Amino acid sequence: MRWLRAAVLVPLLALAVNARPVAADAVEGIGAFPLSDSVVSLWLLGSPQEGKRALLLVYFKGTPGWHDRRWETDFKINVEAGDRAYYRLVSGDIVLGIMLSSDLRTAYVQDRPFPLSENNTFMVLRADGAPDAQTVIPLGRTDLASRKDEPISVQVLRANPDIARRLVD
């Protein structure tokens, strides 16, 4: 009987060791949308089971016209455990970057970590400036479900006038 238990347990343990778990709500998409001549938004989308729900949304604010330039896109989604999903836009020395840990516990905005349980929406001031001049402002947890055929960043502003006012100030 002990031999039978060992014969069953060993393959199960080998399967558990060889399996590479992926977060249940894996990042499966990216998005970006310019909101004005001084604000652009980026987001990471969850799996289809989430129903068009963004997991992380960031508004980047700079001087008027700052994002009217050629951008290179770099992203990685559907990551394995221990890795990070990310979306970056790069133009010269300006880098806009958002990331999520594979366990969806930590959001990274401009390489600065934040607990995702506390904030899923952020604003970066002076996005066109040097990294040490930028200020990342957590805006709280907002409903990031997409309900219409418009960008999630626009929907969040319509539903949260206080966030919209902060972007204009």
N, CA, C and O of each residue as an XYZ file, in Angstrom:
676
protein
N       0.819     -1.201      0.000
C       0.000      0.000      0.000
C       0.862      1.263      0.000
O       0.536      2.235     -0.681
N       1.966      1.252      0.766
C       2.871      2.413      0.775
C       3.476      2.624     -0.602
O       3.658      3.761     -1.037
N       3.786      1.534     -1.287
C       4.362      1.644     -2.613
C       3.372      2.327     -3.553
O       3.762      3.153     -4.378
N       2.091      1.982     -3.428
C       1.057      2.570     -4.272
C       0.927      4.072     -4.013
O       0.814      4.858     -4.954
N       0.944      4.472     -2.735
C       0.892      5.903     -2.407
C       2.078      6.645     -2.995
O       1.920      7.734     -3.547
N       3.263      6.064     -2.879
C       4.463      6.698     -3.419
C       4.376      6.805     -4.934
O       4.791      7.811     -5.509
N       3.842      5.781     -5.583
C       3.726      5.786     -7.040
C       2.767      6.879     -7.507
O       2.952      7.439     -8.588
N       1.753      7.186     -6.714
C       0.803      8.237     -7.068
C       1.350      9.612     -6.718
O       1.190     10.549     -7.500
N       1.991      9.756     -5.567
C       2.483     11.059     -5.111
C       3.652     11.576     -5.936
O       3.714     12.771     -6.225
N       4.567     10.719     -6.318
C       5.760     11.174     -7.044
C       5.375     11.849     -8.366
O       5.860     12.949     -8.632
N       4.521     11.238     -9.211
C       4.141     11.952    -10.442
C       3.401     13.263    -10.163
O       3.580     14.234    -10.898
N       2.578     13.309     -9.122
C       1.870     14.542     -8.798
C       2.838     15.630     -8.376
O       2.680     16.787     -8.766
N       3.844     15.271     -7.579
C       4.848     16.253     -7.176
C       5.646     16.733     -8.374
O       5.954     17.920     -8.478
N       5.986     15.823     -9.281
C       6.734     16.218    -10.478
C       5.909     17.176    -11.330
O       6.446     18.142    -11.871
N       4.620     16.919    -11.451
C       3.742     17.811    -12.195
C       3.691     19.182    -11.547
O       3.741     20.193    -12.249
N       3.592     19.243    -10.225
C       3.531     20.518     -9.512
C       4.822     21.304     -9.674
O       4.781     22.527     -9.806
N       5.964     20.634     -9.667
C       7.253     21.306     -9.807
C       7.431     21.825    -11.228
O       7.981     22.910    -11.423
N       6.973     21.067    -12.228
C       7.166     21.456    -13.615
C       6.142     22.465    -14.108
O       6.385     23.149    -15.102
N       5.019     22.570    -13.445
C       3.992     23.514    -13.865
C       4.450     24.936    -13.594
O       5.029     25.222    -12.546
N       4.186     25.827    -14.546
C       4.536     27.235    -14.374
C       3.237     28.016    -14.312
O       2.643     28.320    -15.346
N       2.787     28.346    -13.091
C       1.481     28.992    -12.972
C       1.480     30.407    -13.544
O       2.472     31.134    -13.484
N       0.348     30.757    -14.090
C       0.116     32.100    -14.606
C      -1.004     32.699    -13.777
O      -1.916     31.983    -13.365
N      -0.954     33.983    -13.529
C      -2.004     34.641    -12.749
C      -3.360     34.373    -13.383
O      -3.500     34.386    -14.606
N      -4.360     34.129    -12.537
C      -5.702     33.841    -13.034
C      -6.244     34.996    -13.870
O      -6.955     34.764    -14.848
N      -5.925     36.215    -13.509
C      -6.370     37.398    -14.236
C      -5.217     37.957    -15.054
O      -4.866     39.129    -14.919
N      -4.630     37.125    -15.896
C      -3.448     37.511    -16.661
C      -3.688     38.771    -17.473
O      -4.807     39.041    -17.911
N      -2.635     39.531    -17.668
C      -2.687     40.710    -18.526
C      -2.674     40.209    -19.961
O      -1.752     39.509    -20.380
N      -3.709     40.575    -20.710
C      -3.830     40.079    -22.070
C      -3.952     41.174    -23.113
O      -4.189     40.880    -24.284
N      -3.796     42.426    -22.719
C      -3.894     43.487    -23.702
C      -3.356     44.803    -23.183
O      -3.122     44.974    -21.987
N      -3.167     45.727    -24.106
C      -2.650     47.057    -23.788
C      -3.508     48.098    -24.481
O      -4.238     47.786    -25.422
N      -3.420     49.324    -24.017
C      -4.138     50.406    -24.672
C      -3.509     51.747    -24.368
O      -2.849     51.923    -23.344
N      -3.722     52.695    -25.274
C      -3.237     54.068    -25.088
C      -4.193     54.992    -25.818
O      -4.779     54.630    -26.838
N      -4.340     56.204    -25.273
C      -5.229     57.174    -25.903
C      -4.808     58.578    -25.487
O      -4.661     58.851    -24.296
N      -4.609     59.493    -26.476
C      -4.322     60.887    -26.137
C      -5.626     61.598    -25.772
O      -6.595     61.560    -26.531
N      -5.642     62.238    -24.619
C      -6.855     62.918    -24.147
C      -6.868     64.401    -24.484
O      -7.934     64.996    -24.641
N      -5.705     64.991    -24.593
C      -5.580     66.415    -24.925
C      -4.165     66.646    -25.430
O      -3.401     65.695    -25.594
N      -3.811     67.905    -25.678
C      -2.444     68.173    -26.134
C      -1.418     68.028    -25.011
O      -0.214     68.074    -25.265
N      -1.885     67.852    -23.766
C      -0.944     67.696    -22.653
C      -1.117     66.390    -21.870
O      -0.318     66.111    -20.976
N      -2.147     65.576    -22.182
C      -2.403     64.348    -21.419
C      -2.593     63.162    -22.360
O      -3.338     63.235    -23.337
N      -1.910     62.082    -22.047
C      -2.073     60.809    -22.742
C      -2.285     59.730    -21.679
O      -1.786     59.857    -20.561
N      -3.012     58.686    -22.016
C      -3.289     57.614    -21.056
C      -2.798     56.271    -21.591
O      -2.805     56.026    -22.797
N      -2.373     55.406    -20.664
C      -1.961     54.043    -20.981
C      -2.654     53.109    -20.012
O      -2.931     53.487    -18.874
N      -2.943     51.872    -20.459
C      -3.540     50.887    -19.559
C      -3.160     49.485    -19.964
O      -2.760     49.223    -21.098
N      -3.298     48.578    -18.991
C      -3.109     47.147    -19.192
C      -4.463     46.482    -18.991
O      -5.158     46.751    -18.011
N      -4.834     45.610    -19.928
C      -6.135     44.945    -19.895
C      -6.037     43.540    -19.321
O      -5.047     42.838    -19.533
N      -7.073     43.137    -18.592
C      -7.144     41.792    -18.041
C      -7.642     40.795    -19.066
O      -7.909     41.142    -20.216
N      -7.764     39.552    -18.634
C      -8.210     38.467    -19.495
C      -9.669     38.665    -19.898
O     -10.387     39.435    -19.259
N     -10.114     37.976    -20.953
C     -11.512     38.107    -21.379
C     -12.514     37.764    -20.271
O     -13.633     38.277    -20.275
N     -12.130     36.917    -19.337
C     -13.018     36.592    -18.219
C     -13.328     37.840    -17.401
O     -14.347     37.892    -16.712
N     -12.468     38.831    -17.470
C     -12.686     40.083    -16.758
C     -13.689     40.965    -17.491
O     -14.170     41.943    -16.918
N     -14.016     40.650    -18.735
C     -15.012     41.419    -19.471
C     -14.571     42.816    -19.836
O     -15.201     43.788    -19.420
N     -13.498     42.942    -20.606
C     -12.973     44.252    -21.034
C     -12.627     45.140    -19.847
O     -12.919     46.336    -19.876
N     -12.029     44.604    -18.830
C     -11.658     45.373    -17.650
C     -10.159     45.667    -17.688
O      -9.333     44.770    -17.855
N      -9.837     46.938    -17.532
C      -8.430     47.303    -17.381
C      -8.009     46.971    -15.951
O      -8.811     47.072    -15.023
N      -6.778     46.584    -15.782
C      -6.240     46.286    -14.457
C      -5.450     47.455    -13.895
O      -5.335     47.609    -12.679
N      -4.905     48.281    -14.787
C      -4.092     49.430    -14.397
C      -4.285     50.524    -15.431
O      -4.235     50.270    -16.635
N      -4.507     51.754    -14.952
C      -4.704     52.916    -15.822
C      -3.823     54.053    -15.315
O      -3.814     54.358    -14.122
N      -3.081     54.678    -16.232
C      -2.203     55.788    -15.853
C      -2.383     56.937    -16.839
O      -2.354     56.747    -18.055
N      -2.572     58.139    -16.281
C      -2.634     59.379    -17.059
C      -1.265     60.048    -16.957
O      -0.746     60.244    -15.858
N      -0.685     60.397    -18.102
C       0.607     61.082    -18.144
C       0.372     62.509    -18.615
O      -0.181     62.734    -19.692
N       0.798     63.479    -17.795
C       0.578     64.892    -18.106
C       1.919     65.595    -18.280
O       2.832     65.428    -17.471
N       2.024     66.385    -19.351
C       3.231     67.148    -19.619
C       2.875     68.509    -20.199
O       1.720     68.931    -20.143
N       3.857     69.188    -20.750
C       3.619     70.496    -21.358
C       2.829     70.317    -22.662
O       2.936     69.270    -23.300
N       2.045     71.309    -23.064
C       1.254     71.173    -24.286
C       2.114     70.741    -25.481
O       3.185     71.293    -25.733
N       1.609     69.740    -26.205
C       2.294     69.244    -27.399
C       3.380     68.212    -27.142
O       3.978     67.705    -28.092
N       3.650     67.890    -25.886
C       4.785     67.016    -25.556
C       4.684     65.626    -26.173
O       5.712     65.029    -26.491
N       3.492     65.099    -26.347
C       3.382     63.719    -26.856
C       3.157     63.658    -28.371
O       2.930     62.581    -28.922
N       3.221     64.801    -29.035
C       3.087     64.836    -30.491
C       4.458     64.565    -31.110
O       5.132     65.479    -31.586
N       4.849     63.307    -31.095
C       6.166     62.870    -31.562
C       6.076     61.407    -31.947
O       5.049     60.763    -31.729
N       7.127     60.892    -32.509
C       7.186     59.471    -32.879
C       7.515     58.647    -31.630
O       8.454     58.960    -30.898
N       6.718     57.577    -31.393
C       6.897     56.716    -30.226
C       7.182     55.282    -30.661
O       6.610     54.788    -31.633
N       8.051     54.642    -29.946
C       8.306     53.213    -30.109
C       7.535     52.491    -29.015
O       7.507     52.946    -27.871
N       6.913     51.377    -29.351
C       6.126     50.605    -28.393
C       6.881     49.355    -27.986
O       7.463     48.668    -28.826
N       6.870     49.061    -26.691
C       7.487     47.858    -26.148
C       6.521     47.308    -25.108
O       6.104     48.033    -24.205
N       6.162     46.030    -25.225
C       5.242     45.456    -24.250
C       5.472     43.962    -24.102
O       6.043     43.309    -24.976
N       5.013     43.443    -22.980
C       5.054     42.015    -22.703
C       3.812     41.690    -21.886
O       3.594     42.263    -20.819
N       2.998     40.764    -22.395
C       1.769     40.369    -21.706
C       1.752     38.853    -21.575
O       2.656     38.180    -22.070
N       0.741     38.312    -20.920
C       0.628     36.859    -20.697
C       1.907     36.300    -20.078
O       2.492     35.352    -20.604
N       2.332     36.878    -18.979
C       3.585     36.495    -18.345
C       3.397     35.319    -17.390
O       2.292     35.029    -16.932
N       4.509     34.660    -17.109
C       4.493     33.548    -16.168
C       4.751     34.068    -14.763
O       5.153     35.215    -14.572
N       4.515     33.213    -13.793
C       4.715     33.577    -12.387
C       6.127     34.124    -12.186
O       7.099     33.587    -12.716
N       6.218     35.195    -11.416
C       7.509     35.800    -11.110
C       7.950     36.847    -12.116
O       8.934     37.549    -11.879
N       7.254     36.968    -13.219
C       7.610     37.944    -14.246
C       6.664     39.144    -14.140
O       5.735     39.133    -13.332
N       6.896     40.165    -14.944
C       6.038     41.354    -14.945
C       5.494     41.606    -16.342
O       6.215     41.516    -17.336
N       4.206     41.924    -16.394
C       3.614     42.392    -17.645
C       3.892     43.889    -17.721
O       3.799     44.591    -16.714
N       4.231     44.375    -18.899
C       4.531     45.803    -19.001
C       4.128     46.371    -20.350
O       3.915     45.650    -21.325
N       4.032     47.691    -20.366
C       3.754     48.458    -21.572
C       4.574     49.733    -21.466
O       4.459     50.478    -20.493
N       5.404     49.977    -22.477
C       6.240     51.171    -22.485
C       6.115     51.868    -23.832
O       6.061     51.232    -24.885
N       6.072     53.175    -23.765
C       6.205     53.997    -24.949
C       7.495     54.788    -24.773
O       7.727     55.387    -23.723
N       8.334     54.786    -25.809
C       9.640     55.438    -25.721
C       9.809     56.383    -26.902
O       9.565     56.017    -28.052
N      10.232     57.608    -26.595
C      10.547     58.595    -27.621
C      11.741     59.398    -27.131
O      11.621     60.225    -26.227
N      12.886     59.146    -27.735
C      14.106     59.829    -27.284
C      14.392     59.480    -25.839
O      14.511     58.305    -25.489
N      14.504     60.500    -24.995
C      14.795     60.253    -23.585
C      13.532     60.184    -22.727
O      13.623     60.095    -21.503
N      12.361     60.224    -23.352
C      11.107     60.122    -22.604
C      10.609     58.680    -22.640
O      10.466     58.090    -23.711
N      10.350     58.125    -21.470
C       9.816     56.767    -21.351
C       8.561     56.818    -20.494
O       8.586     57.312    -19.367
N       7.460     56.300    -21.040
C       6.231     56.145    -20.281
C       6.111     54.658    -19.994
O       6.028     53.853    -20.922
N       6.101     54.281    -18.715
C       6.108     52.864    -18.401
C       5.136     52.469    -17.312
O       5.063     53.107    -16.262
N       4.378     51.392    -17.579
C       3.490     50.816    -16.581
C       3.718     49.310    -16.558
O       3.952     48.692    -17.597
N       3.647     48.723    -15.362
C       3.875     47.289    -15.198
C       2.976     46.728    -14.119
O       2.501     47.454    -13.246
N       2.746     45.417    -14.187
C       2.041     44.683    -13.145
C       2.805     43.405    -12.852
O       3.286     42.733    -13.764
N       2.913     43.077    -11.575
C       3.518     41.803    -11.207
C       2.580     40.682    -11.635
O       1.373     40.896    -11.753
N       3.120     39.496    -11.869
C       2.300     38.381    -12.347
C       1.232     37.971    -11.341
O       0.199     37.423    -11.725
N       1.468     38.232    -10.056
C       0.452     37.895     -9.047
C      -0.570     39.017     -8.869
O      -1.468     38.911     -8.033
N      -0.440     40.088     -9.648
C      -1.343     41.237     -9.637
C      -1.436     41.910     -8.278
O      -2.478     42.463     -7.927
N      -0.374     41.868     -7.529
C      -0.341     42.550     -6.230
C       0.335     43.908     -6.307
O       0.040     44.799     -5.511
N       1.247     44.068     -7.268
C       2.031     45.299     -7.334
C       1.935     45.936     -8.709
O       2.140     45.281     -9.731
N       1.621     47.223     -8.718
C       1.648     48.030     -9.932
C       2.935     48.840     -9.910
O       3.367     49.308     -8.857
N       3.539     49.002    -11.074
C       4.736     49.829    -11.201
C       4.420     50.940    -12.195
O       4.040     50.682    -13.337
N       4.584     52.173    -11.741
C       4.363     53.331    -12.600
C       5.678     54.087    -12.653
O       6.177     54.549    -11.627
N       6.235     54.214    -13.834
C       7.560     54.818    -14.005
C       8.570     54.136    -13.068
O       9.405     54.803    -12.458
N       8.488     52.827    -12.963
C       9.370     51.977    -12.148
C       9.187     52.139    -10.642
O       9.979     51.602     -9.868
N       8.170     52.863    -10.217
C       7.901     53.016     -8.785
C       6.788     52.042     -8.382
O       5.728     52.029     -9.009
N       7.016     51.225     -7.342
C       6.016     50.221     -6.960
C       4.895     50.779     -6.079
O       5.115     51.659     -5.247
N       3.690     50.244     -6.286
C       2.512     50.604     -5.495
C       1.663     49.346     -5.298
O       1.559     48.532     -6.216
N       1.053     49.170     -4.122
C       0.145     48.033     -3.930
C      -1.111     48.213     -4.796
O      -1.814     49.217     -4.682
N      -1.378     47.235     -5.656
C      -2.544     47.325     -6.534
C      -3.847     47.257     -5.742
O      -4.885     47.716     -6.219
N      -3.803     46.694     -4.552
C      -5.010     46.624     -3.719
C      -5.457     48.014     -3.256
O      -6.617     48.200     -2.887
N      -4.549     48.980     -3.272
C      -4.877     50.343     -2.834
C      -5.167     51.295     -3.993
O      -6.000     52.191     -3.859
N      -4.500     51.115     -5.114
C      -4.649     52.019     -6.258
C      -4.525     51.243     -7.564
O      -3.634     50.408     -7.723
N      -5.431     51.531     -8.497
C      -5.306     50.983     -9.846
C      -5.297     52.098    -10.899
O      -5.222     51.837    -12.100
N      -5.376     53.337    -10.422
C      -5.391     54.501    -11.301
C      -4.384     55.527    -10.778
O      -4.325     55.805     -9.581
N      -3.591     56.086    -11.706
C      -2.504     56.997    -11.324
C      -2.411     58.151    -12.309
O      -2.951     58.100    -13.415
N      -1.709     59.195    -11.874
C      -1.380     60.323    -12.727
C       0.111     60.604    -12.565
O       0.637     60.594    -11.452
N       0.782     60.853    -13.677
C       2.197     61.228    -13.653
C       2.301     62.666    -14.133
O       1.930     62.980    -15.265
N       2.805     63.536    -13.273
C       3.023     64.938    -13.629
C       4.429     65.112    -14.200
O       5.352     64.385    -13.833
N       4.579     66.071    -15.092
C       5.853     66.350    -15.761
C       6.387     65.104    -16.473
O       7.573     64.784    -16.397
N       5.475     64.406    -17.170
C       5.830     63.166    -17.862
C       6.891     63.385    -18.931
O       7.609     62.453    -19.294
N       6.993     64.607    -19.437
C       7.987     64.914    -20.454
C       9.308     65.388    -19.855
O      10.220     65.768    -20.589
N       9.415     65.366    -18.547
C      10.641     65.798    -17.875
C      11.542     64.632    -17.511
O      11.247     63.476    -17.814
N      12.627     64.954    -16.868
C      13.557     63.922    -16.398
C      12.847     63.037    -15.366
O      11.961     63.510    -14.655
N      13.230     61.760    -15.281
C      12.568     60.858    -14.335
C      12.534     61.373    -12.899
O      11.540     61.172    -12.203
N      13.590     62.026    -12.446
C      13.605     62.512    -11.058
C      12.726     63.751    -10.864
O      12.455     64.139     -9.727
N      12.279     64.376    -11.956
C      11.376     65.534    -11.863
C       9.903     65.125    -11.926
O       9.016     65.929    -11.640
N       9.653     63.879    -12.300
C       8.279     63.399    -12.420
C       7.687     63.091    -11.052
O       8.390     62.664    -10.136
N       6.388     63.313    -10.933
C       5.665     62.987     -9.709
C       4.562     61.996    -10.056
O       3.727     62.269    -10.918
N       4.557     60.844     -9.384
C       3.514     59.849     -9.581
C       2.498     60.019     -8.459
O       2.844     59.947     -7.280
N       1.237     60.245     -8.838
C       0.167     60.482     -7.869
C      -0.852     59.349     -7.935
O      -1.519     59.186     -8.957
N      -0.986     58.563     -6.866
C      -2.035     57.537     -6.835
C      -3.408     58.210     -6.764
O      -3.602     59.148     -5.990
N      -4.353     57.732     -7.569
C      -5.690     58.311     -7.614
C      -6.754     57.388     -7.025
O      -7.945     57.682     -7.112
N      -6.340     56.293     -6.437
C      -7.277     55.375     -5.796
C      -7.665     54.215     -6.681
O      -7.083     53.991     -7.743
N      -8.659     53.483     -6.220
C      -9.193     52.361     -6.991
C     -10.467     52.829     -7.680
O     -11.428     53.234     -7.025
N     -10.465     52.770     -8.989
C     -11.633     53.158     -9.765
C     -12.152     51.945    -10.523
O     -11.439     50.958    -10.708
N     -13.385     52.034    -10.953
C     -13.989     50.969    -11.759
C     -13.395     51.063    -13.153
O     -13.609     52.048    -13.860
N     -12.652     50.042    -13.548
C     -11.971     50.056    -14.840
C     -12.645     49.140    -15.852
O     -12.010     48.701    -16.811
N     -13.933     48.846    -15.646
C     -14.680     48.029    -16.603
C     -15.097     48.892    -17.790
O     -15.591     50.005    -17.612
N     -14.899     48.384    -18.981
C     -15.278     49.103    -20.188
C     -16.716     48.748    -20.550
O     -17.055     47.575    -20.702
N     -17.551     49.763    -20.685
C     -18.966     49.529    -20.978
C     -19.400     50.077    -22.337
O     -20.501     49.780    -22.799
N     -18.556     50.865    -22.973
C     -18.933     51.510    -24.232
C     -17.801     51.365    -25.234
O     -16.746     50.807    -24.933
N     -18.042     51.873    -26.414
C     -16.997     51.864    -27.438
C     -16.183     53.144    -27.377
O     -16.047     53.861    -28.368
N     -15.647     53.418    -26.203
C     -14.744     54.544    -26.032
C     -13.637     54.103    -25.083
O     -13.838     53.177    -24.298
N     -12.489     54.737    -25.136
C     -11.365     54.322    -24.301
C     -11.718     54.339    -22.810
O     -12.469     55.195    -22.342
N     -11.163     53.385    -22.088
C     -11.421     53.289    -20.639
C     -10.993     54.569    -19.933
O     -11.624     54.967    -18.953
N      -9.937     55.222    -20.408
C      -9.468     56.455    -19.756
C     -10.510     57.567    -19.848
O     -10.621     58.381    -18.932
N     -11.267     57.614    -20.931
C     -12.332     58.606    -21.087
C     -13.491     58.249    -20.158
O     -14.052     59.128    -19.502
N     -13.851     56.974    -20.098
C     -14.942     56.531    -19.227
C     -14.664     56.845    -17.765
O     -15.557     57.277    -17.036
N     -13.422     56.628    -17.338
C     -13.063     56.907    -15.943
C     -13.189     58.403    -15.653
O     -13.652     58.779    -14.576
N     -12.794     59.245    -16.572
C     -12.919     60.696    -16.365
C     -14.382     61.123    -16.282
O     -14.728     61.987    -15.475
N     -15.243     60.529    -17.106
C     -16.678     60.850    -17.047
C     -17.285     60.435    -15.704
O     -18.130     61.140    -15.153
N     -16.851     59.298    -15.189
C     -17.407     58.769    -13.935
C     -16.772     59.392    -12.700
O     -17.329     59.288    -11.607
N     -15.618     60.036    -12.852
C     -14.870     60.591    -11.718
C     -14.438     62.022    -12.027
O     -13.289     62.254    -12.405
N     -15.346     62.977    -11.870
C     -15.014     64.375    -12.198
C     -13.833     64.915    -11.393
O     -13.126     65.804    -11.867
N     -13.609     64.402    -10.200
C     -12.465     64.873     -9.406
C     -11.149     64.514    -10.077
O     -10.199     65.295    -10.019
N     -11.071     63.360    -10.706
C      -9.853     62.985    -11.446
C      -9.703     63.901    -12.653
O      -8.605     64.375    -12.943
N     -10.799     64.149    -13.355
C     -10.758     65.049    -14.522
C     -10.265     66.449    -14.116
O      -9.459     67.052    -14.824
N     -10.745     66.954    -12.992
C     -10.297     68.283    -12.518
C      -8.798     68.284    -12.212
O      -8.101     69.255    -12.505
N      -8.318     67.214    -11.633
C      -6.886     67.140    -11.306
C      -6.025     67.158    -12.562
O      -4.919     67.699    -12.548
N      -6.523     66.570    -13.648
C      -5.768     66.573    -14.900
C      -5.726     67.946    -15.533
O      -4.773     68.275    -16.239
N      -6.743     68.748    -15.292
C      -6.826     70.096    -15.877
C      -6.007     71.093    -15.062
O      -5.424     72.018    -15.629
N      -5.954     70.921    -13.745
C      -5.225     71.863    -12.875
C      -3.757     71.954    -13.223
O      -3.016     72.701    -12.583
